[in-house]
């Protein structure tokens, strides 16, 4: 009898979770206030592409590299960023971050951005790069009732993911 009760409880719980997820309604105001964030990944540099040498008998793939790179097995453009993103609830962002891009450090640079939230709790945002003013685009999904965002870079060649947590 216990397996039947356990199965029933699991099925009912799954149905409740499904109803909560499918009935979620989000808007720009769902993302509001300060979010601490981290982003990490890889970005090509200088637009130069070469074939990465085989490792353990297989080809790793292609990646952008600087001509001066000495070790072709190391990918350039490693990105690590932490910062504070303040969303106004109406689609505008102010961002202050520190970053390491391939070992080059930028500290506490402030820049702007914008975002759009869809009713299904997905969205997109654009950060206007702190170093050159160029837009960097991300898609995100809202988690935990708006207290967490999970991001992925959507620009060609950008392989970055991250999380933003409401403060």
Residue, then its C-alpha position, 0 to 999 in steps of 0.5 A: x500500500x505504501x508504494x501506491x500512496x507514494x506514487x499518488x503523492x508524487x503524481x499530485x505534486x508533479x501536477x501542482x508544480x506543472x500548474x504553477x509553472x504554466x500559470x506564471x505571468x511575468x513582465x518587466x516589473x518582475x525583474x526589479x531592484x538590485x541583482x548580484x550577478x556572475x558570468x563566465x565563459x569564452x569569447x573569441x578575440x581578434x576574429x582570427x580562427x584556427x583549428x585546435x590540435x587534436x587531443x586524445x585522438x579527436x579534434x576539439x573544434x575551432x576557436x578564435x585565437x590571437x596570432x601571438x598565442x604560444x599554446x594552440x590548445x588553450x582557448x583565448x578570451x576566457x571571461x569571468x565577470x561579477x557585478x551588480x545589475x540594478x533593474x528599474x522594473x520598466x526595462x532599463x538597467x544600470x550595471x557596475x562590474x569587474x571583469x577578467x577577460x583573458x587575464x585583462x582586468x577591468x574594475x568597477x566599470x559602470x554602464x547601462x543596458x535594457x531588458x524585455x520580459x515575456x509573459x512566460x518568464x523568459x526575456x532578453x537583455x542588452x548590456x552596452x559593453x563597459x570597454x567599447x560601448x558595443x551591445x552584448x546580448x543575453x537571453x534569460x529565464x526568470x527563476x524562483x519568482x523573480x529572485x533569480x535570472x539564468x542567462x546565456x550570451x546570444x551574440x555570435x561566438x560568445x559562449x557565456x552563461x551566468x546567474x543573477x540573484x536578487x539582493 
